[in-house]
Amino acid sequence: MDVWVVATGLIFTYLGVTVVLGLTANRRLTPNLEDFLLYGRKTGFVILYLTVVATFHSAFAFLGSGGFFYTHGIGFWVAGSWTVLVGAITYVLGTRIWALGKKFDYFTPADMLADFYESEAVRVVVALVSVGFTILYIQVQSRGLGYILVVASGDRISFELGTLILLVVAAGYLIAGGLRAVYWTDVLQGVWMYVAVWAGALMLTYELFGGPLALWRRVAVERPDLLTLPGPEGFFTPGMWIGFMVVFSFGIIFQPHLMIRYYTAASAQTIKWLGATTPIFLMTLYISAALIGLGGALAMPDIEIADRIFPEMLFNYAPAWLTGIILAGATAAAMSTLDSILHANMTVLTRDVYQRYVSPDATPGHYILVGRVIVVALLIVGYLLTVNTLELLVVLVALSGAGALQLMPAVLGVCFPTRHLLTRSGVLSGIGAGMVTLYVTLVVIPHPLTLHGGIWSVLINFIVTIGVSRFTRPPTAATVWRIHGELERFVYGDTEELRRQS
Amino acid sequence: MPSDDYPRFRSHFRPRTRDGRIAVISFLVLFALTQPPFVHTVANRISPWLLGLPFLYAYLLIIYIALIGVLIWAQRRGV
């Protein structure tokens, strides 16, 4: 049987399974907004683990990372440092976000920030940043999905049709089953993508080089420039290394689809275990990506689009059934991120915009209906953005990640009590200054002084936020007591210090 | 400036327990070893090979695993 038939057939089989899971989740759904949007805040460790790792790793991890190792060599092993940092951030920050969400009934990042900074302007700006930048991410995933179907079908399915099919399936099961459907499909997707990428990497490595260690030795002989920094094209300078580390850790964590996941955990211990162990999955996936990218640099040194190295190697060197399984895994990687972003944007628009400003007193069933309509609208917008833009996957991800990074000072100001309070004027000014800097340092003068634009933007953001906060009115004492007092109690217990001060 | 009505909690950026301090310092020191300038100078080499892997790759892999170990240790100690 032809490779394309097997590959396409397996992808559509996989899509069928996700649809069944979505319909099953629909039967378990109760007409309750918390259930539809937050899985009832009762997600256990295994499901939360797999949904977080599947959501974190996207089309970029599957396609872009192999391409990066292929082009820039070992410098992309910086991925290990950002995945470990994601674990630490989840451990320290995720537990605090969870505690505040549970205590004060937050659904979105904007709920938390608007409550602490006592500002509707903060709510609107955060919602806009959340939606604006993650719509770019919808485009990234959709483009990845389109590529995968084009490659899998041997150009028999057009990029536009492939993108549309996969977007409709992801939106479909989200509409049917809400976050429960997203989480259940993510479990499948997380397992599938991990097994697929490792199976592909090992098969190719043994087939072409006789094993991973032999591959490393070959690379050292034939392409030693791939094994040191800053790489063949001088890309991974110290500034870019640090930039990637920050943008792909904090920048992704602060995107709404990951922050909202913290609200959904059953307990703080669930989040702590999540933080301690997610780097195992996240980091080890990049080990296989290194094998693919570096192996590709030896086996297929003249490929035109580096992002395509993995599927191209599969089609040239792997059996049809394995190629199909792996491309379905790549589809899983992209869809698990895509459905989560669609869900997060639906939640933000339903909760922070519609419920807040349009119809505050409607029934839960009404909000669920509105959420479903919003998903359809997002699907249309995402599709139009996807088929009308031509950019490299990784550049788009970097732009999206660095955008959400602008929430960093505001979130830290809420979640880490200090004696120096940040103010609403401070965080709004900081976000504004950060956005302008981001545009300048990513688009006008990319990465000045070889320091990643995301770092420039967040540095300016911090300086402006702290500077303006020194001269403007902080949140009221009652609010600071309520929220920081809750964090003090949550982290350190009902301490003597807390009792004495209150 | 906030008035006296405001709480004055000690900074949450600083760990208050012994285990907390060990976890934070260990993590930060190890993490610093995965960052410039260290990773672009001392560790930026192919030889000597470790575990059959080129030095920079193996060096980072070992530290990443150690960092995960710190997180798991912190969880088990209730930090």
HADDOCK unambig.tbl for C-alpha pairs under 7 A between the chains (distance, minus, plus):
assign (segid A and resid 80 and name CA) (segid B and resid 64 and name CA) 6.46 0.50 0.50
assign (segid A and resid 81 and name CA) (segid B and resid 34 and name CA) 6.87 0.50 0.50
assign (segid A and resid 81 and name CA) (segid B and resid 64 and name CA) 6.81 0.50 0.50
assign (segid A and resid 84 and name CA) (segid B and resid 64 and name CA) 6.82 0.50 0.50
assign (segid A and resid 84 and name CA) (segid B and resid 67 and name CA) 6.96 0.50 0.50
assign (segid A and resid 84 and name CA) (segid B and resid 68 and name CA) 6.69 0.50 0.50
assign (segid A and resid 88 and name CA) (segid B and resid 71 and name CA) 6.97 0.50 0.50
assign (segid A and resid 213 and name CA) (segid B and resid 52 and name CA) 6.03 0.50 0.50
assign (segid A and resid 213 and name CA) (segid B and resid 53 and name CA) 6.71 0.50 0.50
assign (segid A and resid 216 and name CA) (segid B and resid 53 and name CA) 6.53 0.50 0.50
assign (segid A and resid 227 and name CA) (segid B and resid 46 and name CA) 6.49 0.50 0.50
assign (segid A and resid 228 and name CA) (segid B and resid 44 and name CA) 5.76 0.50 0.50
assign (segid A and resid 228 and name CA) (segid B and resid 45 and name CA) 6.04 0.50 0.50
assign (segid A and resid 228 and name CA) (segid B and resid 46 and name CA) 6.85 0.50 0.50
assign (segid A and resid 229 and name CA) (segid B and resid 40 and name CA) 6.35 0.50 0.50
assign (segid A and resid 229 and name CA) (segid B and resid 44 and name CA) 6.31 0.50 0.50
assign (segid A and resid 238 and name CA) (segid B and resid 36 and name CA) 5.48 0.50 0.50
assign (segid A and resid 238 and name CA) (segid B and resid 37 and name CA) 6.97 0.50 0.50
assign (segid A and resid 238 and name CA) (segid B and resid 40 and name CA) 6.95 0.50 0.50
assign (segid A and resid 272 and name CA) (segid B and resid 75 and name CA) 6.48 0.50 0.50
assign (segid A and resid 273 and name CA) (segid B and resid 75 and name CA) 6.83 0.50 0.50
assign (segid A and resid 276 and name CA) (segid B and resid 68 and name CA) 6.50 0.50 0.50
assign (segid A and resid 276 and name CA) (segid B and resid 71 and name CA) 4.79 0.50 0.50
assign (segid A and resid 276 and name CA) (segid B and resid 72 and name CA) 5.07 0.50 0.50
assign (segid A and resid 276 and name CA) (segid B and resid 75 and name CA) 6.88 0.50 0.50
assign (segid A and resid 279 and name CA) (segid B and resid 68 and name CA) 6.84 0.50 0.50
assign (segid A and resid 416 and name CA) (segid B and resid 12 and name CA) 5.27 0.50 0.50
assign (segid A and resid 416 and name CA) (segid B and resid 13 and name CA) 6.57 0.50 0.50
assign (segid A and resid 417 and name CA) (segid B and resid 9 and name CA) 6.81 0.50 0.50
assign (segid A and resid 417 and name CA) (segid B and resid 11 and name CA) 5.81 0.50 0.50
assign (segid A and resid 417 and name CA) (segid B and resid 12 and name CA) 5.60 0.50 0.50
assign (segid A and resid 418 and name CA) (segid B and resid 9 and name CA) 6.54 0.50 0.50
assign (segid A and resid 418 and name CA) (segid B and resid 10 and name CA) 6.41 0.50 0.50
assign (segid A and resid 418 and name CA) (segid B and resid 11 and name CA) 4.36 0.50 0.50
assign (segid A and resid 418 and name CA) (segid B and resid 12 and name CA) 6.45 0.50 0.50
assign (segid A and resid 419 and name CA) (segid B and resid 8 and name CA) 5.90 0.50 0.50
assign (segid A and resid 419 and name CA) (segid B and resid 9 and name CA) 6.89 0.50 0.50
assign (segid A and resid 419 and name CA) (segid B and resid 11 and name CA) 6.90 0.50 0.50
assign (segid A and resid 474 and name CA) (segid B and resid 2 and name CA) 7.00 0.50 0.50
assign (segid A and resid 477 and name CA) (segid B and resid 5 and name CA) 6.02 0.50 0.50
assign (segid A and resid 477 and name CA) (segid B and resid 6 and name CA) 4.91 0.50 0.50
assign (segid A and resid 481 and name CA) (segid B and resid 7 and name CA) 6.20 0.50 0.50
assign (segid A and resid 501 and name CA) (segid B and resid 7 and name CA) 6.59 0.50 0.50
